[in-house]
Amino acid sequence: MLHPILPSLPPRSCPRVASCPASPHPPRGDGGGADGDGGDAGGEGEGPERKGEGLLIERLQESLREATPPPERPVAPKGGSTESEVEEEEEEDEAIELRECDEEAGLYGQFSDQPHLQQLNVFQASLSITGMPHRPLGRAQSSPATASLKGAPTGEPPVKHLFTTGLVYDTFMLKHQCMCGNTHIHPEHAGRIQSVWSRLQETGLLGRCERIRGRKATLDEIQTVHSEHHTLLYGTSPLNRQKLDSKKLLGPISQKMYALLPCGGIGVDSDTVWNEMHSSGAVRMAVGCVIELAFKVAAGELKNGFAVVRPPGHHAEESTAMGFCFFNSVAITAKLLQQKLSVGKVLIVDWDIHHGNGSQQAFYNDPNVLYISLHRYDDGNFFPGSGAPEEVGAGPGVGFNVNIAWTGGVEPPMGDVEYLTAFRTVVMPIANEFSPDVVLVSAGFDAVEGHQSPLGGYSVTAKCFGHLTQQLMTLAGGRVVLALEGGHDLTAICDASESCVSALLGEELDPLPEAVLKQRPCPKAVASLERVIEIQSKHWNCVEPLAPTVGQSLMEAQHRDKEEADTVTAMASLTVDNEQGVATEPRRPTEEPMEEEPVL
């Protein structure tokens, strides 16, 4: 038995993918997925269960034959290897993989000098190992700057980082792909991060930042958030996985891990695909990249940073992979900042259009991590179904979970005005009162205009996210780290990433249009925010005074703030004048002057 796969599980239907049934999802239960079971594992008709099992096993064995080289060292007996031994072997494999990535980087460099070459060719070259067809990548004319970064010799001094914005990216994350090779039905594909990296390069932003070398997260790091069973299942290569105790891989209950998808590949569900050759390394690389960047920012080596990573992570729960996510990169990073760097308070802002159920779960009882999410909720009918405004935390963590749950569908869709109003009345007041030491952002861009339901449906502009980033930079001494989460329209995520990195670099952003400043939020947004304020005012004193201003435009709110500030200034000035008047009033003599006697 190569790994614990019970292949008869039919793929769960998920409304995040256009090819899947668009059925609403009820609120999630504890530890369960948001998806309902549905679909036939075979993809066509209702073939016998054994036929489906045979197809899946055949598919997996085929991938393993391609992925597994002849063993160069004796294989330990089954159950004879410990996790530490497997970790060492994983590190050896990682070194080989990094050398391969450096060789690929040299290949990419050859393409960057050909301006006539379209981005489609670059993308196909970067994924030539898979032989997959891919759709064109909009507005990307150059390949990623992936120059070889060899490790420094032991005798050299440590690298001194410039105090600027850090960027992290690794080509190994490109290898996480469904074996079917059809990106049209799997929107979370490698072109997402490659197109973002290309945009940062062609705009000159990459050259103004410091590039950080990524690494794979260790199994111990991943287990700060995820169970041992979950970590070993998705974080080890197939060759090393068979050396582990099968009981650890099977978990506490008998559950089916992968399914044969209608597309011909395998996955946890129809959107969370799995590639036995490369996925475990890619998901660990995504986590490690975020950790490396955040640690350098928290330690003062970098001013702030942006992690161009995939697959995303905020849906991954302790023992559940779902919604494109396997390991929760931001949650793991927050835990390690607490444990390794003794960071006192961490703020996580999640502006992905989908609620980060995994991040909420990880810190639901923790008063030292404030989780604020802005997401489409629609009374629990939008994926993943969690994130109600009443979910405020538990035990000592009560009040440290803030869900700005938009309800009312997409008529009209939420846009710049609604998100800026949420920041003005809820996010920034609570964040300032919390006073974090580090700010982590689950920077999903599927709320940007261009994403249709069920993957989006809102119309926030890319420039707006730059302005939101600017506001967050006023917190924690500017120690802000953004990690890419969702977002699948390539032009939208490139535009939004460019705007956010520009803000991190301190560039002057284009001012908000006057129409946005004068527009009032839609009634459905006002109702959603008023509900949030009603609930959170029990835990945060700062939000209740702002309740009357929720329905105002940004210009009206600014005018009101100016009037209040002028009133306070006038009162203070009047008080000072009165005090000065009292101080300068001539004192009455202590003794009455002696009257002169009249002259006789």
C-alpha positions in Angstrom: 0.0 0.0 0.0 1.7 3.2 -1.2 -0.4 5.6 0.7 -3.8 5.7 2.5 -6.1 6.3 -0.5 -9.6 4.9 -0.5 -10.6 5.8 -4.1 -14.4 5.2 -4.1 -15.2 8.7 -2.7 -17.2 10.7 -5.2 -15.9 14.3 -5.7 -17.7 16.9 -3.6 -19.5 19.5 -5.6 -18.2 23.0 -4.9 -19.8 26.3 -6.1 -16.4 28.0 -6.4 -15.8 26.4 -9.8 -18.0 27.3 -12.7 -18.1 23.7 -13.9 -19.5 22.5 -10.6 -23.2 22.6 -9.6 -24.0 26.1 -8.3 -25.7 24.9 -5.2 -25.7 27.1 -2.1 -23.7 25.9 0.9 -25.2 25.8 4.3 -23.2 27.0 7.3 -20.3 24.6 8.1 -20.4 22.3 11.0 -17.5 21.5 13.3 -14.6 20.1 11.3 -16.8 19.4 8.2 -16.5 20.6 4.7 -18.8 23.1 3.3 -19.5 21.0 0.3 -22.2 18.5 0.0 -21.4 15.1 -1.5 -22.2 14.9 -5.1 -21.0 13.9 -8.6 -19.9 10.5 -9.8 -16.3 9.6 -9.2 -16.0 8.1 -12.6 -17.1 11.2 -14.4 -19.4 9.4 -16.9 -22.5 7.4 -16.1 -22.7 5.3 -13.0 -20.0 2.7 -13.4 -19.3 0.1 -10.8 -17.4 1.2 -7.7 -14.6 -1.2 -8.5 -14.2 0.4 -11.9 -13.8 3.8 -10.3 -11.3 2.4 -7.8 -9.3 0.8 -10.6 -9.2 4.0 -12.6 -8.0 6.0 -9.6 -5.3 3.5 -8.5 -4.1 3.2 -12.1 -3.9 7.0 -12.4 -2.0 7.3 -9.1 0.4 4.4 -9.9 1.1 6.0 -13.2 2.1 9.3 -11.6 4.2 7.4 -9.0 6.1 5.6 -11.7 6.9 8.9 -13.3 7.7 10.6 -10.1 9.7 7.9 -8.2 13.3 7.5 -9.2 15.2 4.2 -8.6 16.1 4.1 -4.9 19.7 5.1 -4.2 19.5 4.1 -0.6 18.0 1.1 1.2 14.4 1.5 2.0 13.6 1.0 5.7 11.0 -1.6 6.6 7.4 -0.5 6.7 6.9 1.5 9.9 10.6 1.7 10.6 11.2 5.4 9.8 10.5 8.2 12.2 9.2 11.6 11.3 12.6 13.1 11.8 14.2 10.6 9.4 11.5 11.4 6.8 12.1 15.1 7.4 15.8 14.6 6.6 15.0 12.8 3.5 12.5 15.5 2.5 15.3 18.0 3.0 17.6 16.1 0.7 14.8 15.9 -1.9 14.3 19.7 -1.4 17.9 20.4 -2.2 17.6 18.5 -5.5 14.4 20.2 -6.3 15.9 23.6 -5.7 18.8 22.8 -8.0 16.2 21.9 -10.6 14.4 25.2 -10.0 17.7 27.1 -10.5 18.2 25.3 -13.8 14.6 26.2 -14.8 15.4 29.8 -13.8 18.2 29.9 -16.3 15.8 28.7 -19.0 13.3 31.4 -18.1 16.0 34.0 -18.4 16.5 33.2 -22.0 12.9 34.0 -22.8 12.9 37.4 -21.0 15.2 38.8 -23.7 12.7 38.2 -26.5 10.1 41.0 -26.3 8.1 39.5 -29.2 7.4 36.3 -27.2 3.9 36.3 -25.8 3.2 35.4 -22.2 1.5 32.2 -23.2 4.7 30.8 -24.5 6.5 31.8 -21.3 3.9 30.1 -19.2 4.1 26.9 -21.3 7.8 26.9 -21.1 7.7 27.2 -17.3 5.3 24.2 -17.1 6.9 22.2 -19.9 7.3 19.3 -17.5 3.6 18.8 -17.4 2.7 19.3 -21.0 -0.4 21.2 -20.2 -2.3 23.6 -22.5 -2.9 27.0 -21.0 -5.0 30.1 -21.7 -3.2 33.4 -22.4 -2.1 35.6 -19.6 -3.3 39.2 -19.9 -0.9 42.1 -19.7 2.2 40.0 -19.1 5.1 40.4 -21.6 8.0 39.2 -19.6 8.9 36.1 -17.7 9.6 36.1 -14.0 13.0 37.3 -12.9 14.1 34.0 -11.4 17.9 34.4 -11.4 19.7 31.6 -9.7 20.3 32.2 -6.1 22.9 29.8 -4.8 23.4 29.4 -1.1 26.3 31.4 0.3 29.5 29.6 1.4 29.7 28.8 5.1 32.5 31.3 5.6 30.7 34.3 4.3 28.9 36.8 6.6 25.1 36.7 6.7 23.2 38.7 4.1 22.3 42.2 5.3 18.8 43.1 4.1 17.8 46.6 2.9 15.1 48.2 5.0 12.6 48.1 2.2 9.7 46.1 0.9 10.4 42.4 0.6 9.0 40.1 -2.1 9.1 36.3 -2.1 8.3 33.9 -4.9 9.6 30.4 -6.0 9.1 28.6 -9.3 8.6 25.3 -7.5 5.0 26.4 -6.6 4.3 26.3 -10.4 4.4 22.5 -10.3 1.1 22.1 -8.3 -1.2 21.3 -11.1 -4.1 18.9 -11.7 -2.9 15.9 -13.8 -5.7 16.6 -16.3 -3.9 19.8 -17.4 -7.1 21.8 -18.0 -6.8 25.2 -16.4 -10.2 26.3 -17.7 -11.9 24.0 -15.1 -9.3 24.5 -12.5 -8.9 28.3 -12.0 -6.3 28.0 -9.2 -3.4 27.3 -11.6 0.2 28.2 -11.9 -0.3 31.1 -14.2 -1.8 33.2 -11.3 1.5 33.7 -9.5 3.6 33.8 -12.6 1.5 36.6 -14.1 1.7 38.6 -10.9 5.5 38.1 -10.7 5.8 39.2 -14.4 3.7 42.3 -13.7 5.9 43.3 -10.8 8.9 42.9 -13.0 7.7 44.8 -16.0 6.4 47.7 -14.0 9.8 48.1 -12.3 8.4 47.4 -8.8 10.4 44.2 -8.5 13.7 46.1 -8.9 12.8 48.5 -6.1 12.1 45.6 -3.6 14.4 43.0 -2.1 13.7 39.5 -3.2 13.7 36.9 -0.4 14.6 33.3 -1.1 11.8 31.0 -0.2 12.0 27.6 1.5 9.8 24.7 2.4 8.2 24.8 5.8 9.2 22.0 8.1 6.6 19.4 9.3 7.0 20.7 12.8 6.1 24.3 11.7 3.0 23.0 9.9 1.9 21.1 12.9 1.6 24.4 14.9 -1.9 24.6 13.2 -2.6 21.3 11.6 -2.9 17.8 13.0 0.0 15.3 12.6 -2.2 13.1 10.3 -3.0 16.1 8.0 0.6 17.3 8.0 2.0 13.9 7.0 -0.7 13.2 4.4 -0.2 16.4 2.5 3.4 17.4 3.4 5.4 14.3 2.5 6.4 12.8 -0.8 4.9 9.5 -1.9 8.3 7.7 -1.6 8.8 8.9 2.0 5.2 8.5 2.9 5.2 4.7 2.6 8.0 4.5 5.2 5.7 6.0 7.9 3.4 4.2 10.2 0.2 3.8 8.3 -1.9 4.5 11.4 -0.6 8.1 11.4 -1.7 8.6 7.8 -5.1 7.0 8.3 -5.9 9.4 11.1 -8.3 8.9 14.0 -11.1 7.8 11.8 -11.4 5.9 8.5 -11.9 8.6 5.9 -11.3 8.7 2.1 -8.6 11.2 1.1 -8.7 11.5 -2.6 -11.3 11.0 -5.4 -11.1 10.5 -9.1 -12.4 13.7 -10.6 -14.6 14.0 -13.7 -11.7 15.8 -15.4 -9.5 12.7 -15.1 -7.3 14.0 -12.3 -7.5 13.3 -8.6 -8.2 15.7 -5.7 -9.8 16.2 -2.3 -12.8 17.6 -4.1 -13.5 19.0 -7.5 -11.6 22.3 -6.9 -8.9 21.1 -4.4 -6.8 19.0 -6.8 -3.7 17.0 -6.0 -0.6 16.0 -7.9 1.4 13.2 -6.3 4.6 14.3 -8.0 4.7 17.9 -6.9 1.9 19.1 -4.7 3.4 18.3 -1.3 6.5 20.2 -2.1 4.6 23.1 -3.5 2.2 23.5 -0.6 5.1 23.4 1.9 7.0 26.0 -0.2 4.0 28.4 -0.1 4.0 28.2 3.7 7.7 28.5 4.1 7.8 31.6 1.8 5.3 33.4 4.0 7.2 32.4 7.2 10.5 33.7 5.8 9.1 37.0 4.7 7.1 37.7 7.9 10.0 36.8 10.2 12.3 39.3 8.4 9.7 42.0 8.7 9.0 41.2 12.4 12.7 41.3 13.1 13.2 44.7 11.5 15.3 43.4 8.6 12.6 44.5 6.1 10.0 47.3 6.3 7.1 45.2 5.0 6.4 42.6 2.3 4.3 40.8 -0.2 4.3 37.0 -0.7 3.5 35.8 -4.2 2.5 32.3 -3.3 0.1 29.5 -4.2 -1.8 27.4 -3.4 -3.8 29.6 -1.0 -4.3 28.6 2.6 -7.1 30.4 4.6 -9.7 27.7 4.1 -7.4 24.9 5.4 -8.6 23.8 8.8 -6.7 21.7 11.4 -7.5 18.4 9.6 -9.4 19.5 6.5 -8.2 20.5 3.1 -10.8 22.4 1.0 -11.3 25.4 -1.3 -8.0 25.1 -3.1 -6.2 25.1 0.3 -4.1 22.4 2.1 -2.0 24.3 4.7 -3.0 27.6 6.2 0.1 29.7 5.5 -1.0 32.9 7.3 -2.2 31.0 10.4 1.0 29.0 10.7 3.0 32.2 10.3 1.1 33.9 13.1 1.6 30.9 15.4 5.3 30.9 14.7 5.6 34.6 15.3 4.1 34.1 18.7 6.2 31.0 19.5 9.6 31.8 18.0 9.8 35.6 18.0 7.6 36.2 21.1 5.4 38.7 19.1 2.8 39.8 21.5 -0.2 40.7 19.3 -0.9 39.8 15.7 -3.6 41.2 13.6 -4.9 39.2 10.6 -7.0 41.0 8.1 -8.6 38.8 5.5 -10.2 40.6 2.5 -10.6 37.6 0.3 -14.3 37.5 -0.8 -14.6 34.1 0.8 -14.5 33.7 4.6 -11.3 32.3 6.0 -12.8 29.5 8.0 -9.5 27.9 8.7 -7.9 31.1 10.1 -10.9 31.7 12.3 -10.8 28.2 13.7 -7.0 28.5 14.4 -7.4 31.5 16.7 -11.0 31.4 17.9 -9.9 31.1 21.5 -6.8 33.3 21.3 -7.0 36.9 22.6 -3.5 37.7 21.2 -4.6 37.2 17.6 -7.3 39.5 16.2 -8.9 38.1 13.1 -10.9 40.5 11.0 -12.6 39.2 7.8 -14.5 41.1 5.1 -16.4 38.5 3.0 -19.5 37.8 1.1 -21.8 35.8 3.4 -25.4 36.0 2.0 -26.9 34.5 5.2 -24.5 31.5 5.0 -25.3 30.7 1.4 -22.0 31.7 0.0 -18.9 29.4 0.2 -17.8 28.3 2.7 -20.9 29.2 4.7 -19.1 30.3 7.8 -18.3 33.8 9.0 -21.5 35.0 10.6 -21.2 38.3 12.4 -22.3 36.5 15.6 -19.1 34.4 15.5 -17.0 36.6 17.9 -14.6 34.0 19.4 -14.8 31.8 22.5 -13.4 31.7 26.0 -10.6 34.2 26.4 -10.8 34.9 22.6 -14.3 36.4 22.8 -14.3 39.7 20.9 -11.1 38.9 19.0 -13.0 37.5 15.9 -14.7 40.1 13.8 -16.7 39.1 10.8 -17.8 41.8 8.4 -20.3 39.6 6.7 -21.8 41.2 3.6 -25.4 40.0 3.0 -27.7 40.8 0.1 -26.2 39.2 -3.0 -24.8 41.2 -5.8 -27.6 43.6 -6.7 -25.9 45.9 -6.3 -22.5 44.4 -5.8 -20.2 45.7 -3.0 -17.6 48.0 -4.2 -15.0 50.6 -3.2 -17.5 52.7 -1.2 -18.6 49.8 0.9 -15.1 48.5 1.7 -13.8 51.9 2.5 -16.7 52.5 4.8 -16.1 49.2 6.5 -12.4 50.2 7.1 -13.5 53.6 8.4 -16.2 52.4 10.8 -15.0 48.9 11.9 -11.6 47.7 10.7 -9.3 50.6 11.6 -11.0 51.7 14.8 -10.8 48.1 16.3 -7.3 47.6 14.9 -6.1 50.8 16.5 -7.6 49.9 19.8 -6.0 46.4 19.6 -2.6 47.9 18.8 -0.9 45.0 17.1 2.8 44.3 16.8 2.6 42.7 13.3 -0.1 42.8 10.7 -0.7 39.8 8.4 -3.0 40.2 5.4 -4.8 37.3 3.7 -4.7 39.2 0.4 -7.3 37.4 -1.8 -8.3 39.5 -4.7 -11.5 37.8 -5.8 -13.6 40.7 -4.7 -11.9 42.8 -7.5 -14.2 43.5 -10.4 -13.8 40.9 -13.1 -14.6 37.8 -10.9 -18.1 36.4 -11.6 -20.1 34.3 -9.1 -19.5 31.8 -7.6 -15.8 32.9 -7.5 -16.6 36.5 -6.8 -19.4 38.8 -7.8 -18.2 42.1 -6.3 -16.8 45.2 -8.0 -14.0 46.5 -5.7 -11.3 48.2 -7.8 -7.7 47.1 -7.7 -6.7 50.6 -6.7 -8.9 50.5 -3.7 -6.8 47.6 -2.3 -3.8 49.9 -2.5 -5.6 52.5 -0.4 -6.6 49.8 2.1 -3.0 48.7 2.3 -2.0 52.3 3.1 -4.3 52.4 6.0 -3.0 49.2 7.5 0.5 50.5 7.2 -0.3 53.0 9.9 -0.5 50.1 12.3 2.3 48.1 14.0 5.0 50.5 13.0 4.4 49.6 9.4 5.2 45.9 9.9 2.7 44.6 7.4 3.0 41.4 5.3 0.5 40.5 2.5 0.2 36.9 1.4 -1.7 36.1 -1.8 -4.8 34.0 -1.3 -7.6 33.8 -3.8 -8.3 35.6 -7.1 -8.4 34.0 -10.5 -8.9 36.7 -13.1 -5.3 37.3 -14.1 -5.7 41.0 -15.0 -7.5 41.7 -11.8 -5.0 40.0 -9.5 -2.1 41.6 -11.4 -3.6 45.1 -11.1 -4.4 44.6 -7.4 -1.0 43.2 -6.6 0.7 46.1 -8.4 -1.4 48.6 -6.4 -0.6 46.9 -3.0 3.1 46.7 -3.7 3.2 50.3 -4.8 1.5 51.2 -1.5 4.0 49.1 0.5 6.9 51.0 -1.2 5.4 54.3 -0.1 4.5 55.5 -3.6 1.8 58.2 -3.9 -1.3 56.4 -5.1 -3.9 57.9 -7.5 -6.5 59.7 -5.4 -9.9 58.1 -5.1 -12.4 59.4 -7.7 -14.7 62.2 -6.5 -17.7 60.0 -7.3 -16.5 57.4 -4.8 -16.0 60.1 -2.1 -19.5 61.5 -2.6 -21.3 58.1 -2.9 -23.1 56.6 0.1 -22.8 52.9 0.7 -25.7 50.8 -0.5 -28.5 50.0 2.0 -27.6 46.3 2.2 -24.0 47.2 3.2 -25.3 49.7 5.8 -27.5 47.1 7.3 -24.6 44.6 7.4 -22.2 47.1 9.0 -24.8 48.2 11.6 -25.2 44.6 12.6 -21.5 44.1 13.0 -21.2 47.3 15.1 -24.1 46.3 17.3 -22.4 43.0 18.1 -18.8 44.2 18.4 -19.7 47.3 20.5 -19.9 44.9 23.4 -16.2 44.2 23.0 -14.8 47.4 21.5 -15.7 50.8 22.8 -14.5 52.6 19.6 -17.2 51.4 17.2 -20.4 52.5 18.9 -19.9 56.3 18.3 -19.4 55.5 14.6 -22.7 53.8 14.2 -24.6 57.0 13.1 -22.0 57.6 10.4 -22.3 54.2 8.6 -24.7 55.6 6.0 -22.6 58.6 5.2 -20.4 59.1 2.2 -16.7 59.4 2.8 -16.9 63.1 2.1 -19.7 63.6 4.6 -17.8 61.6 7.2 -14.7 63.7 6.6 -16.7 66.9 6.9 -18.2 65.6 10.2 -14.8 64.7 11.5 -13.5 68.1 10.6 -16.4 69.9 12.3 -15.8 67.8 15.5 -12.1 68.5 15.3 -12.7 72.3 14.9 -15.2 72.2 17.8 -12.6 70.5 20.0 -10.0 73.0 19.0 -12.3 75.9 19.6 -13.2 74.6 23.1 -9.6 74.0 23.9 -8.7 77.5 22.7 -11.6 79.0 24.8 -10.4 77.2 27.8 -6.8 78.5 27.4 -8.1 82.1 26.8 -10.2 81.9 30.0 -7.2 80.6 32.0 -5.0 83.4 30.6 -7.7 85.9 31.4 -7.8 84.8 35.0 -4.0 84.9 35.2 -3.7 88.5 33.8 -6.6 90.0 35.9 -5.0 92.6 38.3 -4.9 91.4 41.8 -6.8 93.3 44.5 -4.4 94.8 47.1 -4.3 92.9 50.3 -4.8 96.0 52.4 -7.1 99.0 51.8 -5.2 102.2 51.2 -5.3 104.7 54.1 -7.6 107.6 53.5 -6.1 111.0 53.8 -7.6 113.4 56.3 -9.2 116.5 54.9 -7.2 119.6 55.2 -8.6 122.0 57.8 
